[in-house]
Amino acid sequence: MRVCLLASGSRGNSTLVEVDNTRLLIDAGLSGKETQRRLAHLGLCCDDLDAILVTHEHHDHVGGIGPLARRHQLPVYVDSKTCSAMSQLGTIPQCCEFDAGDSFELRNLLISSFSTTHDAINPVGFTIDSREGKIGYATDLGIATRLIADRLRQCRVLVLEANHDEQMLIDGVYPWTLKQRIRSRHGHLSNEQACLLLEDIGWPGLEALFLAHLSEDNNCSNLVSSLFAQFVRDNVYQTQVIVGCQSRISACFNDTGATVAVP
C-alpha cells in the first residue's frame, strides 16, 4: 500500500492510491504535464495508472482529467450526475458512471462511494477496501454527517479535509459572502470540525492521517500539524499525521508504515 497527496488545495487536488497492484488517482486537478512530473518523484508515470476516481466536478478536482483520460486511455469512475456536469472537459473515452452510494469492483479492489455535502452537483467520497486494509477519502465537506462518519470507520489510512481555522477565516480578508459559503453546510470542513469527526471515528488501527485541502489564506500547516499531533497523543495512537500542500507532493504512507520525505 502506498498513498500520497500529489497536490492539495484550492488550485488543484490529486491523490495517488497504490494498493494490491492497482494504481489510482482520486481526482486530477493538475495539468497532465504537472501530474506526470509529480508522479516521477514516486518512480511512476501516467501510463502506470489504472483509473481515475472523481469526487465532484469543480475545476480544482477535474481540470486535468480530459487530457489524462484521452492520452493514457484511463477509465474515469464518476457519479452519473457529476458526469453530466463535466461536459467542458471534452470526450472521455472510458467514462464509468455510478450513482452516489454505489459500490463497484475495480480489478481486485472494492470501491464504495458515499454522498458528501458540498456546493457541487452530487459530490462523493470514497472508501477503498483491499487485502491490505481500508483507505478512506473525504474532502470538500460542508459538514461531517453521520453517514460520512459511519463510512470512514476502521480505516487504515484516511485522507480528510482540514480546510480552515475558524478564527483565521473570520478575521481574514475574504468578503463576508465567501466566508459564509466556506462555513456553510455546503462549504469546507474546519480544523475543529475535522477533529470532532476524528474523535468519533478514530481507532488504534488508523496508521496514517492525511490532512487535505488546507486554505493558503485561512490556515497554517504548523497549526494543523500541532493540533492533530496533539489529538494523536491524547488518544495514545500511533497514527502518522501528514499535511498536504499545493506546491509539492506530500510524504508517502507505505505499507511498511514509513513516511518518505519528497522534494
C-alpha positions, 0 to 999 in steps of 0.5 A: 500500500502506498498513498500520497497527496500529489497536490492539495488545495484550492488550485488543484487536488490529486491523490495517488492510491497504490494498493494490491497492484492497482494504481489510482488517482482520486481526482486530477486537478493538475495539468497532465504535464504537472501530474506526470512530473509529480508522479516521477518523484514516486518512480511512476508515470501516467501510463502506470495508472489504472483509473481515475476516481472523481469526487465532484466536478469543480475545476480544482478536482477535474481540470486535468482529467480530459487530457489524462483520460484521452492520452493514457486511455484511463477509465474515469469512475464518476457519479452519473450526475457529476458526469453530466456536469463535466461536459467542458472537459471534452470526450472521455473515452472510458467514462464509468458512471455510478450513482452516489452510494454505489459500490463497484469492483475495480480489478481486485479492489472494492470501491464504495462511494458515499454522498458528501455535502458540498456546493457541487452537483452530487459530490462523493467520497470514497472508501477503498477496501483491499487485502491490505486494509481500508483507505478512506477519502473525504474532502470538500465537506460542508459538514461531517454527517453521520453517514460520512462518519459511519463510512470512514470507520476502521480505516487504515489510512484516511485522507480528510479535509482540514480546510480552515481555522475558524478564527483565521477565516473570520478575521481574514480578508475574504468578503463576508459572502465567501466566508459564509459559503466556506462555513456553510453546510455546503462549504469546507470542513474546519480544523475543529470540525475535522477533529470532532469527526476524528474523535468519533471515528478514530481507532488504534488501527488508523496508521496514517492521517492525511490532512487535505485541502488546507486554505493558503489564506485561512490556515497554517500547516504548523497549526494543523500539524500541532493540533492533530499531533496533539489529538494523536497523543491524547488518544495514545495512537500511533497514527502518522499525521501528514499535511498536504500542500499545493506546491509539492507532493506530500510524504508517502504512507507505505505499507511498511508504515514509513513516511518518505520525505519528497522534494 
